[in-house]
Amino acid sequence: MALAGTVTAWPAVGSFAAVAGTLVLARYVLDYRDRPGATWFLGVLLAQSVWCGAYGTALLTSDPTVRVALEQVVWIGTVWTGLAFLAFALEYTGRGDVVSGPAFGTVAALGVVATALVVTNPLHGAMWTGFRLDPVFGVATATYVLEPAAYLTTGGATLAVTVGVVLLVDTFLNYGPLYRRETAAVAVSALPPGFALLAWAGGVGPIPQLNLAPIMFVPHVALDAYAFGRAELFERDPTTVRAAERTAIDDLADPIVVVDRERRVVRYNAAAGAAFVADVGTDPLDAPLTELLGVAVGDDGDPEPATIESTVGGERRTYAVSTSTLRDPSGTHVGWTVVCSDVTERERRRQQLEVLNRVLRHNLRNDAGVVHGYAEILVDRVNDDATRDMADAIERRAAALAALGDKARTVERLIDGERPQDVDVTACLDPVVADVRERYPDADVALDTRAAVTASLSKRALVAAVENLLENAVRHHDGDGVERADGGAWARVVVERADGTLLVRVLDDGPGIPDAELEAVEAGEETDLSHGSGLGLWIVHWAAGALGADPTYADREPRGTVATLRVPTDGSRLTSR
């Protein structure tokens, strides 16, 4: 072995500089070898250091036999640099399952075949022929004729790097600023040696015998060092986001089906497979959604029907179907995500509550009516004042029980729910106020509309809340009010808007709401120590929830209560007439 041109041998110096930078970088990467992609990144650094080190040594070697052997090592480094980079990109971007799968196994097998052809090339010349030294710049460059197998090997290594770069660029584009610097730096770092290798293989340039790819690993290492240091390549990795995407669909317990704009199934998770595919018997991919679920998705995205049933594990389950529109990054509508939420237990409770409510309401009203009727007869027939007072008390309690049955019906309707609709708030509340005024003719009840408002909300919930607040104010008035000269019941319903929010207030001059009543509702449960006397405030609480409001109660000066419903809404749902 003879050294040639040690002073002017800049190509060899550049190759060794790349080796030095690679080894320094590898030392730091070792501390992160438990992170996704880090082990394969070490493989990239090892392969490129072998490539660059062998080429730098070869440039300083004039012995033909040793020179050929070093050229073979250069080719082996080229092959495995590309394959390791592809594996790194797959695992780093959250596709580690591909690396352990058969597809990458086939690619690795091709790398083994290429390595074998390189090692045995002196026997068959399948990779190159006509090897001879052709020195330039004082180093032992060589010229030889590449055979088709060599071009295939170079193309394969380049393709592997290209795919890896595409994966990193895809991460750069889709996952936003979190991984932008890391992926951009590593993706760009592959370009200088990649282009140099293609130029050498194609014989492009004034010095075709000089392979500049090893030297181009110097900027490659600099960019990798930036990605690892400043951009924290392995401090943050996109596998977290990809795992979240997979978990968001594949690992959810609720069945999820993705359909395209033609309503054909393009994806479904394991839960959907267990709940529906077993019934179908065949793979539903590319089949209409109606064949899988019996659900049609309208142009507005609404599913029909909204609930379906399926047998899972021998048990009949009920699912509530909802959809959300899928859009690509440009905002184009590309399909729908259909979510089937298991509401079996909820439906059972709803049915049980509905049956219990109807039975109790029916029996309560009937029995209360009977008691009320007999109590009226007693009041008219008895002469004893004490007995008449007892009969009168029975009559009043029977009326209260009948009213309780009516409230139970209101609760049932609130449980059933109602889609929001455009509601003229004044027109909606006028009948409510008129009804309370008719039932309590001695009370002074009025509606004060300070802003004519049309809002998108549940009309049923708004009526229930205001009706019960108003009735509570009138029924429980103690006759010591301050708004009327005779101290009688007084109440007002005030409608206004403030900052794009609908405000509905019910004012009275009564004795106020007992703390026990409010404590039970605020606690969310009835207990022996904290309980109300009826369903009125509970109905207000549930109705407010359906409106997205949180009812508040405040003392009114000089006497009484102000109950406020602040219904949140945006400009598209709230308009003034």
TORKE-500991 format. One record per residue (C-alpha): x, y, z; residue number from 1. Coordinates in steps of 0.1 Angstrom, whole numbers. Example, Ala and Ser with C-alpha at 12.3 -4.5 7.8 and 13.67 -1.06 7.14 Angstrom:
REM TORKE-500991
{pt {123 -45 78} 1},
{pt {137 -11 71} 2},
This chain:
REM TORKE-500991
{pt {0 0 0} 1},
{pt {14 34 -10} 2},
{pt {1 68 0} 3},
{pt {-3 92 -29} 4},
{pt {-7 130 -28} 5},
{pt {-11 133 10} 6},
{pt {-10 171 7} 7},
{pt {-34 176 -21} 8},
{pt {-57 147 -13} 9},
{pt {-86 168 -4} 10},
{pt {-113 142 -14} 11},
{pt {-98 118 11} 12},
{pt {-97 145 38} 13},
{pt {-133 153 31} 14},
{pt {-143 117 34} 15},
{pt {-125 113 68} 16},
{pt {-141 146 80} 17},
{pt {-175 130 73} 18},
{pt {-164 99 93} 19},
{pt {-153 120 122} 20},
{pt {-185 140 123} 21},
{pt {-206 109 119} 22},
{pt {-189 92 149} 23},
{pt {-193 122 171} 24},
{pt {-230 124 162} 25},
{pt {-234 87 169} 26},
{pt {-220 91 204} 27},
{pt {-248 115 213} 28},
{pt {-275 94 196} 29},
{pt {-265 64 218} 30},
{pt {-282 82 248} 31},
{pt {-315 81 229} 32},
{pt {-314 46 215} 33},
{pt {-347 38 234} 34},
{pt {-366 64 213} 35},
{pt {-385 54 181} 36},
{pt {-361 54 151} 37},
{pt {-330 60 171} 38},
{pt {-315 25 167} 39},
{pt {-320 27 129} 40},
{pt {-305 62 129} 41},
{pt {-274 47 145} 42},
{pt {-275 21 117} 43},
{pt {-275 49 92} 44},
{pt {-245 66 109} 45},
{pt {-227 33 111} 46},
{pt {-233 25 74} 47},
{pt {-223 60 62} 48},
{pt {-192 60 83} 49},
{pt {-182 26 68} 50},
{pt {-189 41 33} 51},
{pt {-170 73 39} 52},
{pt {-141 56 57} 53},
{pt {-136 29 31} 54},
{pt {-137 55 3} 55},
{pt {-113 78 20} 56},
{pt {-89 50 26} 57},
{pt {-93 37 -9} 58},
{pt {-84 71 -23} 59},
{pt {-50 68 -5} 60},
{pt {-44 32 -17} 61},
{pt {-27 24 -49} 62},
{pt {-25 -14 -44} 63},
{pt {-50 -28 -70} 64},
{pt {-62 -58 -49} 65},
{pt {-67 -37 -17} 66},
{pt {-83 -9 -38} 67},
{pt {-109 -33 -52} 68},
{pt {-117 -47 -17} 69},
{pt {-122 -12 -4} 70},
{pt {-144 -4 -33} 71},
{pt {-166 -34 -24} 72},
{pt {-169 -21 11} 73},
{pt {-179 13 -3} 74},
{pt {-208 -4 -22} 75},
{pt {-219 -23 9} 76},
{pt {-220 9 28} 77},
{pt {-241 25 1} 78},
{pt {-266 -3 1} 79},
{pt {-272 -4 38} 80},
{pt {-271 34 43} 81},
{pt {-302 36 21} 82},
{pt {-320 7 38} 83},
{pt {-312 19 73} 84},
{pt {-324 54 64} 85},
{pt {-357 40 51} 86},
{pt {-362 19 83} 87},
{pt {-354 50 104} 88},
{pt {-379 72 86} 89},
{pt {-406 45 89} 90},
{pt {-401 40 126} 91},
{pt {-396 77 134} 92},
{pt {-428 87 117} 93},
{pt {-448 61 136} 94},
{pt {-447 33 110} 95},
{pt {-426 8 130} 96},
{pt {-450 -20 122} 97},
{pt {-439 -18 86} 98},
{pt {-403 -23 95} 99},
{pt {-412 -56 113} 100},
{pt {-435 -67 85} 101},
{pt {-430 -88 54} 102},
{pt {-427 -58 30} 103},
{pt {-396 -44 46} 104},
{pt {-383 -80 51} 105},
{pt {-384 -84 13} 106},
{pt {-365 -51 9} 107},
{pt {-339 -62 34} 108},
{pt {-335 -95 15} 109},
{pt {-328 -76 -17} 110},
{pt {-301 -57 2} 111},
{pt {-286 -91 13} 112},
{pt {-286 -102 -24} 113},
{pt {-269 -70 -35} 114},
{pt {-243 -73 -8} 115},
{pt {-236 -109 -19} 116},
{pt {-232 -98 -56} 117},
{pt {-208 -70 -45} 118},
{pt {-187 -94 -24} 119},
{pt {-185 -120 -52} 120},
{pt {-181 -96 -81} 121},
{pt {-145 -107 -89} 122},
{pt {-159 -141 -97} 123},
{pt {-188 -131 -120} 124},
{pt {-185 -94 -129} 125},
{pt {-223 -89 -125} 126},
{pt {-218 -55 -107} 127},
{pt {-189 -40 -126} 128},
{pt {-161 -49 -150} 129},
{pt {-128 -33 -163} 130},
{pt {-117 -19 -129} 131},
{pt {-86 3 -132} 132},
{pt {-70 31 -112} 133},
{pt {-75 65 -127} 134},
{pt {-59 90 -103} 135},
{pt {-69 127 -100} 136},
{pt {-61 154 -74} 137},
{pt {-33 131 -62} 138},
{pt {-57 104 -50} 139},
{pt {-63 68 -62} 140},
{pt {-97 73 -80} 141},
{pt {-108 44 -102} 142},
{pt {-127 39 -134} 143},
{pt {-149 9 -141} 144},
{pt {-179 -1 -161} 145},
{pt {-211 -4 -142} 146},
{pt {-233 -34 -151} 147},
{pt {-271 -35 -149} 148},
{pt {-270 -50 -114} 149},
{pt {-250 -21 -102} 150},
{pt {-275 4 -116} 151},
{pt {-303 -16 -99} 152},
{pt {-284 -15 -66} 153},
{pt {-278 22 -69} 154},
{pt {-314 29 -79} 155},
{pt {-327 7 -50} 156},
{pt {-306 25 -24} 157},
{pt {-317 59 -39} 158},
{pt {-353 48 -39} 159},
{pt {-351 38 -3} 160},
{pt {-337 72 7} 161},
{pt {-363 89 -15} 162},
{pt {-392 71 2} 163},
{pt {-377 80 36} 164},
{pt {-375 116 26} 165},
{pt {-411 115 14} 166},
{pt {-422 101 48} 167},
{pt {-404 129 66} 168},
{pt {-418 156 43} 169},
{pt {-453 141 49} 170},
{pt {-447 145 86} 171},
{pt {-435 180 80} 172},
{pt {-467 189 60} 173},
{pt {-493 171 81} 174},
{pt {-482 175 117} 175},
{pt {-475 212 117} 176},
{pt {-448 231 137} 177},
{pt {-441 204 163} 178},
{pt {-418 184 141} 179},
{pt {-411 209 114} 180},
{pt {-374 217 121} 181},
{pt {-364 181 128} 182},
{pt {-380 165 98} 183},
{pt {-370 193 74} 184},
{pt {-333 191 85} 185},
{pt {-331 153 82} 186},
{pt {-350 152 49} 187},
{pt {-327 179 34} 188},
{pt {-296 162 48} 189},
{pt {-301 132 25} 190},
{pt {-301 153 -6} 191},
{pt {-264 163 -10} 192},
{pt {-249 127 -9} 193},
{pt {-279 113 -28} 194},
{pt {-275 137 -58} 195},
{pt {-237 132 -57} 196},
{pt {-242 94 -59} 197},
{pt {-266 96 -88} 198},
{pt {-242 120 -106} 199},
{pt {-213 96 -102} 200},
{pt {-233 65 -112} 201},
{pt {-245 84 -143} 202},
{pt {-210 96 -152} 203},
{pt {-221 132 -150} 204},
{pt {-195 159 -144} 205},
{pt {-160 168 -155} 206},
{pt {-144 142 -132} 207},
{pt {-166 110 -135} 208},
{pt {-141 88 -117} 209},
{pt {-144 109 -85} 210},
{pt {-174 99 -63} 211},
{pt {-183 130 -43} 212},
{pt {-210 113 -23} 213},
{pt {-188 106 8} 214},
{pt {-176 142 8} 215},
{pt {-212 154 7} 216},
{pt {-218 136 40} 217},
{pt {-201 166 56} 218},
{pt {-231 189 51} 219},
{pt {-253 158 57} 220},
{pt {-238 154 92} 221},
{pt {-241 191 99} 222},
{pt {-278 191 92} 223},
{pt {-283 159 112} 224},
{pt {-264 175 141} 225},
{pt {-288 205 139} 226},
{pt {-318 182 139} 227},
{pt {-305 163 169} 228},
{pt {-292 193 189} 229},
{pt {-312 225 182} 230},
{pt {-343 208 168} 231},
{pt {-343 180 193} 232},
{pt {-348 151 169} 233},
{pt {-354 125 195} 234},
{pt {-368 147 222} 235},
{pt {-400 149 202} 236},
{pt {-411 123 177} 237},
{pt {-442 121 154} 238},
{pt {-450 85 167} 239},
{pt {-470 102 195} 240},
{pt {-493 119 170} 241},
{pt {-496 88 148} 242},
{pt {-503 66 178} 243},
{pt {-530 91 188} 244},
{pt {-545 90 153} 245},
{pt {-546 52 155} 246},
{pt {-560 52 190} 247},
{pt {-586 77 180} 248},
{pt {-602 52 157} 249},
{pt {-587 17 161} 250},
{pt {-586 14 198} 251},
{pt {-619 31 207} 252},
{pt {-646 9 222} 253},
{pt {-673 25 201} 254},
{pt {-677 12 166} 255},
{pt {-664 37 140} 256},
{pt {-669 34 102} 257},
{pt {-654 58 77} 258},
{pt {-672 63 44} 259},
{pt {-664 83 13} 260},
{pt {-687 108 -5} 261},
{pt {-704 79 -22} 262},
{pt {-713 64 12} 263},
{pt {-690 34 6} 264},
{pt {-670 20 35} 265},
{pt {-633 27 33} 266},
{pt {-623 19 69} 267},
{pt {-637 5 102} 268},
{pt {-622 -2 136} 269},
{pt {-621 -35 155} 270},
{pt {-652 -26 175} 271},
{pt {-672 -21 143} 272},
{pt {-659 -54 131} 273},
{pt {-671 -72 162} 274},
{pt {-704 -54 163} 275},
{pt {-715 -54 126} 276},
{pt {-691 -72 103} 277},
{pt {-697 -106 119} 278},
{pt {-734 -102 110} 279},
{pt {-725 -93 74} 280},
{pt {-702 -123 69} 281},
{pt {-680 -107 43} 282},
{pt {-655 -78 44} 283},
{pt {-676 -46 40} 284},
{pt {-648 -25 25} 285},
{pt {-660 -7 -6} 286},
{pt {-696 -18 2} 287},
{pt {-724 8 8} 288},
{pt {-729 18 44} 289},
{pt {-765 8 42} 290},
{pt {-754 -28 37} 291},
{pt {-733 -27 68} 292},
{pt {-753 -6 92} 293},
{pt {-786 -1 76} 294},
{pt {-780 36 80} 295},
{pt {-783 62 53} 296},
{pt {-763 94 55} 297},
{pt {-780 124 40} 298},
{pt {-764 153 22} 299},
{pt {-766 173 54} 300},
{pt {-747 145 72} 301},
{pt {-776 134 94} 302},
{pt {-779 96 98} 303},
{pt {-812 79 93} 304},
{pt {-821 61 115} 305},
{pt {-804 77 144} 306},
{pt {-803 44 165} 307},
{pt {-797 8 154} 308},
{pt {-794 -25 171} 309},
{pt {-770 -54 167} 310},
{pt {-761 -86 184} 311},
{pt {-727 -86 200} 312},
{pt {-715 -117 219} 313},
{pt {-750 -131 220} 314},
{pt {-764 -99 236} 315},
{pt {-786 -74 218} 316},
{pt {-770 -39 219} 317},
{pt {-784 -5 210} 318},
{pt {-762 21 193} 319},
{pt {-768 59 188} 320},
{pt {-755 68 154} 321},
{pt {-738 102 148} 322},
{pt {-717 115 119} 323},
{pt {-690 141 114} 324},
{pt {-678 155 81} 325},
{pt {-643 145 69} 326},
{pt {-623 171 51} 327},
{pt {-588 170 35} 328},
{pt {-561 196 44} 329},
{pt {-575 219 17} 330},
{pt {-609 218 32} 331},
{pt {-625 196 5} 332},
{pt {-653 174 18} 333},
{pt {-641 138 13} 334},
{pt {-665 117 34} 335},
{pt {-679 111 68} 336},
{pt {-669 94 101} 337},
{pt {-698 74 114} 338},
{pt {-697 68 152} 339},
{pt {-720 42 168} 340},
{pt {-721 49 206} 341},
{pt {-733 20 227} 342},
{pt {-763 34 245} 343},
{pt {-778 0 256} 344},
{pt {-777 8 293} 345},
{pt {-789 43 288} 346},
{pt {-818 31 267} 347},
{pt {-827 5 293} 348},
{pt {-827 32 320} 349},
{pt {-847 55 298} 350},
{pt {-873 28 292} 351},
{pt {-875 19 329} 352},
{pt {-878 55 338} 353},
{pt {-904 61 311} 354},
{pt {-925 31 323} 355},
{pt {-922 41 359} 356},
{pt {-930 77 352} 357},
{pt {-961 68 332} 358},
{pt {-974 44 357} 359},
{pt {-968 67 386} 360},
{pt {-982 97 367} 361},
{pt {-1013 78 357} 362},
{pt {-1019 64 392} 363},
{pt {-1009 96 409} 364},
{pt {-1033 117 389} 365},
{pt {-1062 93 392} 366},
{pt {-1058 87 429} 367},
{pt {-1052 123 436} 368},
{pt {-1083 132 417} 369},
{pt {-1103 108 438} 370},
{pt {-1089 122 470} 371},
{pt {-1095 157 458} 372},
{pt {-1131 150 449} 373},
{pt {-1139 134 483} 374},
{pt {-1121 163 501} 375},
{pt {-1143 188 483} 376},
{pt {-1174 169 494} 377},
{pt {-1162 168 530} 378},
{pt {-1156 206 530} 379},
{pt {-1192 212 519} 380},
{pt {-1208 187 543} 381},
{pt {-1190 190 576} 382},
{pt {-1199 217 601} 383},
{pt {-1170 213 625} 384},
{pt {-1143 239 618} 385},
{pt {-1114 216 627} 386},
{pt {-1127 189 605} 387},
{pt {-1133 213 577} 388},
{pt {-1097 226 580} 389},
{pt {-1084 190 577} 390},
{pt {-1106 183 547} 391},
{pt {-1093 216 531} 392},
{pt {-1057 205 538} 393},
{pt {-1065 171 521} 394},
{pt {-1079 189 491} 395},
{pt {-1049 212 487} 396},
{pt {-1024 183 491} 397},
{pt {-1044 163 465} 398},
{pt {-1041 192 441} 399},
{pt {-1004 194 448} 400},
{pt {-1000 157 440} 401},
{pt {-1019 161 408} 402},
{pt {-996 189 399} 403},
{pt {-966 167 407} 404},
{pt {-979 142 381} 405},
{pt {-980 170 355} 406},
{pt {-944 178 364} 407},
{pt {-934 142 359} 408},
{pt {-947 145 324} 409},
{pt {-925 175 319} 410},
{pt {-895 156 331} 411},
{pt {-902 128 307} 412},
{pt {-904 152 278} 413},
{pt {-871 168 288} 414},
{pt {-855 134 289} 415},
{pt {-867 127 254} 416},
{pt {-848 158 242} 417},
{pt {-855 181 213} 418},
{pt {-834 195 185} 419},
{pt {-828 233 186} 420},
{pt {-850 253 164} 421},
{pt {-855 290 157} 422},
{pt {-878 304 184} 423},
{pt {-894 338 188} 424},
{pt {-888 341 225} 425},
{pt {-916 365 232} 426},
{pt {-942 345 212} 427},
{pt {-929 314 230} 428},
{pt {-933 328 265} 429},
{pt {-966 347 260} 430},
{pt {-987 316 264} 431},
{pt {-967 305 295} 432},
{pt {-974 338 313} 433},
{pt {-1010 337 302} 434},
{pt {-1015 302 315} 435},
{pt {-1000 310 349} 436},
{pt {-1021 342 351} 437},
{pt {-1052 321 344} 438},
{pt {-1044 295 370} 439},
{pt {-1036 321 396} 440},
{pt {-1060 350 389} 441},
{pt {-1051 368 421} 442},
{pt {-1015 371 411} 443},
{pt {-1000 400 391} 444},
{pt {-980 383 364} 445},
{pt {-966 399 332} 446},
{pt {-941 395 304} 447},
{pt {-916 423 299} 448},
{pt {-899 421 266} 449},
{pt {-870 445 264} 450},
{pt {-855 430 232} 451},
{pt {-874 411 206} 452},
{pt {-852 381 201} 453},
{pt {-853 350 178} 454},
{pt {-828 323 190} 455},
{pt {-820 288 180} 456},
{pt {-827 266 211} 457},
{pt {-850 240 225} 458},
{pt {-884 255 228} 459},
{pt {-896 227 251} 460},
{pt {-867 234 276} 461},
{pt {-873 272 276} 462},
{pt {-910 268 283} 463},
{pt {-904 242 311} 464},
{pt {-878 264 328} 465},
{pt {-898 296 327} 466},
{pt {-931 279 336} 467},
{pt {-916 263 367} 468},
{pt {-898 294 378} 469},
{pt {-929 315 374} 470},
{pt {-952 290 391} 471},
{pt {-927 287 420} 472},
{pt {-928 324 425} 473},
{pt {-966 326 425} 474},
{pt {-975 294 444} 475},
{pt {-951 300 473} 476},
{pt {-958 337 477} 477},
{pt {-966 345 514} 478},
{pt {-988 376 508} 479},
{pt {-962 400 522} 480},
{pt {-950 414 489} 481},
{pt {-938 449 484} 482},
{pt {-949 456 448} 483},
{pt {-986 456 454} 484},
{pt {-1006 475 480} 485},
{pt {-1023 444 492} 486},
{pt {-990 424 495} 487},
{pt {-1003 399 470} 488},
{pt {-983 378 446} 489},
{pt {-963 397 419} 490},
{pt {-939 383 393} 491},
{pt {-923 394 360} 492},
{pt {-906 376 332} 493},
{pt {-880 398 316} 494},
{pt {-865 390 281} 495},
{pt {-834 409 270} 496},
{pt {-801 404 253} 497},
{pt {-766 413 264} 498},
{pt {-733 408 245} 499},
{pt {-750 384 221} 500},
{pt {-765 363 249} 501},
{pt {-801 357 256} 502},
{pt {-811 367 291} 503},
{pt {-844 355 306} 504},
{pt {-851 367 342} 505},
{pt {-880 358 365} 506},
{pt {-885 383 393} 507},
{pt {-908 381 423} 508},
{pt {-913 398 457} 509},
{pt {-919 366 477} 510},
{pt {-901 351 507} 511},
{pt {-873 337 486} 512},
{pt {-862 301 478} 513},
{pt {-853 280 509} 514},
{pt {-817 271 511} 515},
{pt {-825 234 514} 516},
{pt {-842 236 480} 517},
{pt {-812 251 463} 518},
{pt {-786 229 481} 519},
{pt {-803 198 468} 520},
{pt {-801 209 432} 521},
{pt {-766 223 435} 522},
{pt {-754 190 451} 523},
{pt {-770 171 422} 524},
{pt {-788 147 445} 525},
{pt {-815 144 471} 526},
{pt {-804 132 505} 527},
{pt {-820 130 539} 528},
{pt {-804 163 549} 529},
{pt {-805 181 516} 530},
{pt {-838 177 497} 531},
{pt {-864 197 480} 532},
{pt {-902 197 483} 533},
{pt {-909 190 447} 534},
{pt {-897 187 411} 535},
{pt {-899 224 402} 536},
{pt {-863 235 407} 537},
{pt {-851 202 393} 538},
{pt {-870 208 361} 539},
{pt {-855 242 359} 540},
{pt {-820 227 364} 541},
{pt {-825 200 337} 542},
{pt {-842 224 313} 543},
{pt {-813 249 317} 544},
{pt {-789 222 309} 545},
{pt {-807 214 277} 546},
{pt {-804 251 268} 547},
{pt {-767 252 277} 548},
{pt {-775 277 305} 549},
{pt {-766 277 342} 550},
{pt {-795 291 363} 551},
{pt {-785 315 390} 552},
{pt {-806 328 419} 553},
{pt {-801 361 437} 554},
{pt {-819 381 463} 555},
{pt {-839 410 450} 556},
{pt {-841 443 468} 557},
{pt {-860 451 488} 558},
{pt {-876 416 488} 559},
{pt {-879 386 466} 560},
{pt {-858 366 442} 561},
{pt {-843 371 407} 562},
{pt {-838 338 388} 563},
{pt {-817 343 357} 564},
{pt {-812 320 327} 565},
{pt {-782 331 306} 566},
{pt {-785 312 273} 567},
{pt {-752 312 254} 568},
{pt {-755 316 217} 569},
{pt {-735 331 188} 570},
{pt {-745 357 162} 571},
{pt {-756 331 138} 572},
{pt {-783 318 162} 573},
{pt {-794 350 178} 574},
{pt {-812 378 159} 575},
{pt {-833 408 169} 576},
{pt {-866 415 151} 577},
